[in-house]
């Protein structure tokens, strides 16, 4: 299954879950509508307040489950914006990833910011991490499991294969021989 089809499947699952919640709310609203018609004006205010409360809960549930994923990082920007974006990415890599995943991140050389492929890969990895963890009321467990099982190790493996720097220094800083 491709990354796009997995993302589409995840979005489809979210849509299906929302459909189920909407169906449940509609069922409850129909019951109340029938009860209002049967009881007349006497119980109307209580039921109207309950309907308002449930409508607010429905709006909150819909707002928490944004179906539009965040945009991917884009590095084709001017120099000043690129420096600012790189500073934020460095903060996440060095302040978060290296601190929380020291064994994994030991594979990533300190000169990663000199390598365009590392900047693109790590910024995309960070964006997915933010999508999963930034909303404290709606952290995506399935997304977290996929991030740890697939995205994080995949990025590190690709960077280990492409960024061949070592203790003697960064290969991007060395003159080319041809």
C-alpha positions in Angstrom: 0.0 0.0 0.0 1.4 3.4 -0.9 1.8 6.4 1.5 -1.0 8.2 -0.4 -3.4 5.2 -0.2 -2.6 4.8 3.5 -3.3 8.5 4.1 -6.5 8.2 2.1 -7.6 5.1 4.1 -6.9 7.0 7.4 -9.0 9.9 6.2 -11.8 7.6 5.0 -11.8 5.9 8.5 -12.1 9.4 10.1 -15.0 10.3 7.8 -16.7 7.0 8.6 -16.3 7.6 12.3 -17.9 11.0 11.9 -20.7 9.6 9.9 -21.4 7.2 12.8 -21.4 10.0 15.3 -23.7 12.1 13.1 -26.1 9.1 12.7 -26.3 8.7 16.5 -27.0 12.5 17.0 -29.7 12.3 14.3 -31.3 9.3 16.0 -31.3 11.2 19.4 -32.7 14.3 17.7 -35.5 12.3 16.1 -36.4 10.8 19.5 -36.6 14.2 21.0 -38.6 15.6 18.2 -41.2 12.8 18.7 -41.2 13.4 22.5 -41.7 17.2 21.9 -44.7 16.5 19.7 -46.1 14.1 22.3 -45.6 16.2 25.4 -46.4 19.6 23.9 -45.2 22.8 25.5 -44.6 21.5 29.0 -41.3 19.6 28.4 -40.2 21.8 25.5 -37.8 24.1 27.3 -35.9 21.2 28.9 -35.6 19.4 25.7 -34.6 22.5 23.8 -31.7 23.2 26.2 -30.6 19.6 25.9 -30.7 19.8 22.1 -28.6 23.0 22.3 -26.1 21.2 24.5 -25.8 18.3 22.2 -25.5 20.5 19.1 -22.5 22.3 20.8 -21.0 18.9 21.6 -21.4 17.9 17.9 -19.8 21.1 16.7 -16.9 20.5 19.1 -16.5 16.9 17.9 -16.5 18.0 14.3 -14.0 20.8 15.0 -11.6 18.3 16.7 -11.5 16.0 13.8 -10.2 18.2 11.0 -10.3 16.1 7.8 -8.0 18.4 5.9 -4.4 17.4 6.7 -1.8 20.2 7.3 0.3 21.3 4.3 3.7 19.8 3.7 6.7 21.9 4.4 7.9 23.9 1.4 11.5 25.0 1.2 11.4 27.0 -2.0 11.3 30.3 0.0 13.5 33.4 0.2 16.7 33.3 2.3 15.2 35.0 5.4 12.2 32.7 5.6 14.5 29.7 4.9 16.7 30.7 7.8 13.7 31.0 10.1 12.3 27.7 9.0 15.7 26.0 9.5 16.0 27.5 13.0 12.6 26.0 13.9 13.6 22.6 12.4 16.9 22.6 14.2 15.1 23.3 17.5 12.8 20.3 16.9 15.6 18.0 15.8 18.1 19.0 18.5 15.6 20.0 21.3 13.1 17.2 20.8 14.1 14.3 18.6 17.7 14.0 19.9 16.5 14.3 23.5 13.6 11.8 23.2 15.2 9.4 20.7 18.9 9.6 21.4 19.7 6.0 20.1 18.0 6.6 16.8 19.2 10.1 16.3 22.8 9.1 16.9 22.7 7.8 13.3 22.1 11.4 12.0 25.3 13.4 11.7 25.4 16.9 13.3 25.9 18.4 9.8 22.4 17.3 8.6 21.3 20.9 8.0 24.0 21.1 5.2 22.2 18.4 3.3 19.0 19.4 1.4 17.6 15.9 1.5 17.9 15.9 5.3 16.2 19.2 5.6 13.3 18.1 3.4 12.9 14.7 5.0 13.1 16.0 8.6 10.8 18.9 8.1 8.2 16.6 6.6 8.7 14.1 9.5 8.2 17.0 11.9 5.0 18.2 10.2 3.6 14.7 10.6 4.6 14.6 14.2 2.9 17.9 14.8 -0.3 16.7 13.0 -0.4 13.7 15.4 0.6 15.4 18.7 -0.2 19.1 18.6 -3.9 18.8 19.5 -3.9 17.6 23.1 -7.7 16.8 22.9 -7.4 14.6 19.8 -4.0 12.8 19.6 -4.1 10.3 16.8 -3.0 6.9 18.2 -3.0 5.2 14.8 -0.9 8.1 13.4 1.5 7.8 16.3 2.0 4.1 15.7 2.6 4.6 12.0 5.0 7.5 12.7 7.1 5.3 15.0 6.8 2.1 12.9 7.2 3.6 9.4 7.9 7.3 9.0 10.6 7.8 11.6 12.7 4.7 10.8 12.2 5.3 7.1 13.5 8.8 7.2 16.5 7.8 9.3 17.3 4.9 7.0 17.2 7.0 3.9 19.3 9.7 5.5 21.9 7.2 6.8 22.2 6.0 3.2 22.4 9.4 1.6 24.3 11.6 4.2 27.7 9.9 4.3 29.4 12.3 6.7 31.6 11.0 9.6 33.9 12.2 12.3 36.3 13.6 9.7 33.7 16.2 8.7 30.9 17.0 6.4 31.2 15.8 2.8 29.2 18.8 1.6 32.0 21.1 2.8 34.7 19.1 0.9 35.8 20.1 -2.6 34.5 17.8 -5.3 37.1 15.8 -7.2 35.9 15.7 -10.7 
